[in-house]
Amino acid sequence: MSTVASASQSESLDSLRQRAAALRAQLAQLRASQPPAPPIAPLPSLTSLRPLPTHSSSSSSHLTTTLPGSNPAETELHATQELARKYRITGRSAFPVELARGVRAKREALEREKKEVAEKGKGKGKQRDVDEPERERQFVKKGVAVRLETFYEGRYYEPYYLVFAPQSDSTPIAEFSSNAEKPPPLQIVHHSIPHWLPLKELSQKYLRVGICGEEDEPAEDDGAELSSRKAVQPDLDLFLTRLLVFLNAHLSRREQLISLRSAYSLSNFTSMDFRIFASESNDRIVVEWDLASPSEEDEEDEEGRTERIVVVQMAFLDLRRSLLATQRSDGMGGSLLVRYVERKPASGEPPLQIVLEELTAQVLKDPKEGRSMLKVIKELVDETTSEGWSAEAD
């Protein structure tokens, strides 16, 4: 059996070798019958291609690098986009706007004018299509909108907008360019700035004009100071810088107040009954909390119950500030007043009030660096709820 198997295997191998030799012969015959391939053409010259820009060592020069031989319009657009991006990082950006009338109102006015001309027989409406771009300028007032970004602890919050327009309706938008010899006086026509911020005062001080639609208050300065202020040229950049300080300070006070209410909510301190009150601009804040009664008898006896309350009043006299510190000599710093109030509601007697001056000075011990509302309240709560604390000792 083994002899028969080995004989069959040798026959199969011989048949495979013969078939492989036949396939190789057919392949050689096919290659010989095909025409020779044409020679490979040399590569075209690469001199017309633009070289890649070289990377500069400084990041600022790398941002403004453009390709050699590029279109001047593309270069100017690239520079404008880079400038807009940098302004956005600093919290401000600008874009053109149209005021007074919308697109539909302008078209309706133009159609109405064409109809009147056609009816009078002085011409056809279609003949005035050439003058439409120039005619539309009479129905719109050009302006510039500025977007101010607000930041708090490295995070973006809501933006605010101001719309500026020249005082004269005939001033074209092209005169807003910085290349103009004498830029037109700008006036705020629309804005979303909170009403408690001194926008009118800042506009009169840095733009030398008031806000559109509001009456200007007479200046209290004497003649010499008033004339010197009028001689100074309006500074839009300085105006926006000063305004952004007010906006970020308002945001900081608001977010601090939100954190304060979250930290001392009723769910966290059920026995102390925290009460927090704040003004609309968050520049006047009052925080109250109850202290535990010294004995259990006061808690059980309703008529003899004594209320022991700590009242903290925080005031920001300068709306550009958002941290509490010792009051400045000019009276524009932060103000902190801590009082201890003890009263018996059933007795009808006036409450006992003690101003905790030493405790206030201890909280604001560092006059150079201000402290947040949450840090101030936390230290006051820890001190007044500590064992053995007494208002008389303070």
Backbone hydrogen bonds, N-H to C=O, Kabsch-Sander energy under -0.5 kcal/mol:
donor,donor_aa,acceptor,acceptor_aa,energy
5,A,1,M,-2.2
6,S,2,S,-2.1
7,A,3,T,-1.7
8,S,4,V,-2.0
9,Q,5,A,-2.1
10,S,6,S,-1.8
11,E,7,A,-1.8
12,S,8,S,-2.0
13,L,9,Q,-2.1
14,D,10,S,-2.0
15,S,11,E,-2.0
16,L,12,S,-2.0
17,R,13,L,-2.2
18,Q,14,D,-2.1
19,R,15,S,-2.1
20,A,16,L,-2.3
21,A,17,R,-2.1
22,A,18,Q,-2.0
23,L,19,R,-2.0
24,R,20,A,-2.0
25,A,21,A,-1.9
26,Q,22,A,-1.9
27,L,23,L,-2.1
28,A,24,R,-2.1
29,Q,25,A,-1.8
30,L,26,Q,-2.1
31,R,27,L,-2.1
32,A,28,A,-1.9
33,S,29,Q,-1.4
34,Q,30,L,-1.0
49,L,46,L,-0.9
62,H,58,S,-1.5
63,L,59,S,-1.7
64,T,60,S,-1.1
65,T,62,H,-0.8
70,S,67,L,-1.5
75,T,71,N,-2.2
76,E,72,P,-2.4
77,L,73,A,-2.3
78,H,74,E,-2.6
79,A,75,T,-2.3
80,T,76,E,-2.3
81,Q,77,L,-2.4
82,E,78,H,-2.1
83,L,79,A,-2.2
84,A,80,T,-2.5
85,R,81,Q,-2.2
86,K,82,E,-2.1
87,Y,83,L,-2.3
88,R,84,A,-2.1
89,I,85,R,-1.8
90,T,86,K,-1.7
91,G,88,R,-1.0
92,R,87,Y,-2.7
93,S,147,R,-1.5
95,F,145,A,-2.0
97,V,143,G,-2.3
99,L,141,K,-2.9
101,R,99,L,-2.3
106,K,102,G,-1.7
107,R,103,V,-2.3
108,E,104,R,-2.4
109,A,105,A,-2.0
110,L,106,K,-2.2
111,E,107,R,-2.6
112,R,108,E,-2.1
113,E,109,A,-1.9
114,K,110,L,-2.4
115,K,111,E,-2.1
116,E,112,R,-1.9
117,V,113,E,-2.2
118,A,114,K,-2.4
119,E,115,K,-2.1
120,K,116,E,-1.7
121,G,117,V,-0.5
121,G,118,A,-0.6
122,K,117,V,-1.5
123,G,117,V,-0.6
127,Q,124,K,-0.8
128,R,125,G,-1.4
129,D,126,K,-1.4
131,D,128,R,-0.7
132,E,129,D,-1.3
135,R,131,D,-2.5
136,E,132,E,-2.8
137,R,133,P,-0.8
138,Q,135,R,-1.4
139,F,136,E,-1.7
140,V,137,R,-0.7
141,K,99,L,-1.2
143,G,97,V,-2.3
144,V,164,F,-2.6
145,A,95,F,-3.0
146,V,162,L,-3.3
147,R,93,S,-3.3
148,L,146,V,-0.5
148,L,160,Y,-3.2
149,E,91,G,-2.4
149,E,147,R,-0.5
152,Y,155,R,-1.7
155,R,152,Y,-0.7
157,Y,150,T,-2.2
160,Y,148,L,-2.3
162,L,146,V,-2.0
163,V,190,H,-3.0
164,F,144,V,-3.5
164,F,162,L,-0.5
165,A,187,Q,-2.0
167,Q,185,P,-1.6
171,T,168,S,-1.4
175,E,172,P,-1.1
176,F,173,I,-1.8
177,S,174,A,-1.5
180,A,177,S,-1.4
187,Q,165,A,-1.9
188,I,210,G,-0.6
189,V,163,V,-2.6
189,V,187,Q,-0.6
190,H,163,V,-1.2
192,S,161,Y,-2.2
197,L,194,P,-1.4
199,L,197,L,-2.6
202,L,198,P,-2.0
203,S,199,L,-2.4
204,Q,200,K,-2.4
205,K,201,E,-1.8
206,Y,202,L,-2.7
207,L,202,L,-0.5
207,L,203,S,-1.9
208,R,203,S,-0.7
209,V,203,S,-1.1
212,C,188,I,-2.8
214,E,211,I,-2.0
226,L,222,D,-2.4
227,S,223,G,-2.3
228,S,224,A,-1.9
229,R,225,E,-2.0
230,K,226,L,-2.0
231,A,227,S,-1.3
232,V,228,S,-0.7
232,V,229,R,-0.7
235,D,206,Y,-2.8
239,F,235,D,-1.7
240,L,236,L,-2.3
241,T,237,D,-2.0
242,R,238,L,-2.4
243,L,239,F,-2.2
244,L,240,L,-2.3
245,V,241,T,-1.2
246,F,242,R,-1.3
247,L,243,L,-2.0
248,N,244,L,-2.4
249,A,245,V,-1.9
250,H,246,F,-2.3
251,L,247,L,-2.2
252,S,248,N,-2.3
253,R,249,A,-2.3
254,R,250,H,-2.1
255,E,251,L,-2.6
256,Q,252,S,-2.3
257,L,253,R,-2.0
258,I,254,R,-2.0
259,S,255,E,-2.2
260,L,256,Q,-2.2
261,R,257,L,-2.4
262,S,258,I,-2.0
263,A,259,S,-2.3
264,Y,260,L,-2.0
265,S,262,S,-0.7
268,N,265,S,-0.8
269,F,265,S,-1.8
273,D,269,F,-0.8
275,R,288,E,-2.6
277,F,286,V,-2.8
279,S,284,R,-1.8
282,N,279,S,-1.2
285,I,314,M,-3.0
286,V,277,F,-2.7
287,V,312,V,-2.6
288,E,275,R,-2.7
289,W,310,V,-1.5
290,D,272,M,-3.3
291,L,308,R,-3.2
299,E,295,S,-0.7
300,E,296,E,-1.6
301,D,297,E,-2.6
302,E,300,E,-0.8
305,R,302,E,-0.8
307,E,343,R,-3.2
308,R,306,T,-0.5
309,I,307,E,-0.6
309,I,341,V,-3.1
310,V,289,W,-2.3
311,V,309,I,-0.5
311,V,339,R,-2.7
312,V,287,V,-2.9
313,Q,337,L,-3.1
314,M,285,I,-3.3
314,M,312,V,-0.5
315,A,335,S,-2.6
316,F,283,D,-2.6
317,L,315,A,-0.7
317,L,333,G,-1.2
319,L,317,L,-0.6
321,R,318,D,-2.0
324,L,371,R,-3.0
331,G,328,R,-1.4
335,S,315,A,-3.1
337,L,313,Q,-2.4
339,R,311,V,-2.9
340,Y,354,I,-3.0
341,V,309,I,-3.1
341,V,339,R,-0.5
342,E,352,L,-2.6
343,R,307,E,-2.1
347,S,344,K,-0.9
348,G,344,K,-1.0
352,L,342,E,-3.3
353,Q,351,P,-0.5
354,I,340,Y,-2.5
356,L,338,V,-2.6
356,L,354,I,-0.6
357,E,355,V,-1.6
358,E,394,D,-0.6
360,T,356,L,-1.7
361,A,357,E,-2.5
362,Q,358,E,-2.0
363,V,359,L,-1.9
364,L,360,T,-2.1
365,K,362,Q,-0.8
365,K,363,V,-0.5
370,G,368,K,-0.6
371,R,324,L,-2.6
376,V,372,S,-2.0
377,I,373,M,-2.7
378,K,374,L,-2.3
379,E,375,K,-2.1
380,L,376,V,-2.1
381,V,377,I,-2.8
382,D,378,K,-2.4
383,E,379,E,-1.9
384,T,380,L,-2.7
385,T,381,V,-1.9
386,S,383,E,-0.8
389,W,386,S,-1.6
394,D,390,S,-1.0
